[in-house]
């Protein structure tokens, strides 16, 4: 499970959901519209196999970014 951020395509409302990363995007909790994943630019990935490590900003290998 991961805390994922979504933004509504219709109204722009932002929401966070605790989901599996491969789960479908939820509907907007404000208007019921379609949402898409939003990336905050923050990395909360595990560095060196230790959860909560400092971000290396190497998004290609960071499990928190996966960009």
TADAFEN-V853814 format. One record per residue. N is the residue number from 0. RES is the residue in one small letter. BURIAL is + if it has 9 or more other ideal C-beta (glycine too) atoms within 8 Angstrom, else -. Layout:
n=N res=RES burial=BURIAL
n=N res=RES burial=BURIAL
This chain:
n=0 res=x burial=-
n=1 res=x burial=-
n=2 res=x burial=-
n=3 res=x burial=+
n=4 res=x burial=+
n=5 res=x burial=+
n=6 res=x burial=+
n=7 res=x burial=+
n=8 res=x burial=-
n=9 res=x burial=-
n=10 res=x burial=-
n=11 res=x burial=-
n=12 res=x burial=+
n=13 res=x burial=+
n=14 res=x burial=+
n=15 res=x burial=-
n=16 res=x burial=-
n=17 res=x burial=-
n=18 res=x burial=+
n=19 res=x burial=-
n=20 res=x burial=-
n=21 res=x burial=-
n=22 res=x burial=-
n=23 res=x burial=-
n=24 res=x burial=-
n=25 res=x burial=+
n=26 res=x burial=-
n=27 res=x burial=+
n=28 res=x burial=-
n=29 res=x burial=-
n=30 res=x burial=-
n=31 res=x burial=-
n=32 res=x burial=+
n=33 res=x burial=+
n=34 res=x burial=+
n=35 res=x burial=-
n=36 res=x burial=-
n=37 res=x burial=-
n=38 res=x burial=-
n=39 res=x burial=-
n=40 res=x burial=-
n=41 res=x burial=-
n=42 res=x burial=+
n=43 res=x burial=-
n=44 res=x burial=+
n=45 res=x burial=+
n=46 res=x burial=+
n=47 res=x burial=-
n=48 res=x burial=-
n=49 res=x burial=-
n=50 res=x burial=-
n=51 res=x burial=-
n=52 res=x burial=+
n=53 res=x burial=-
n=54 res=x burial=+
n=55 res=x burial=-
n=56 res=x burial=-
n=57 res=x burial=-
n=58 res=x burial=+
n=59 res=x burial=-
n=60 res=x burial=-
n=61 res=x burial=+
n=62 res=x burial=-
n=63 res=x burial=+
n=64 res=x burial=+
n=65 res=x burial=-
n=66 res=x burial=-
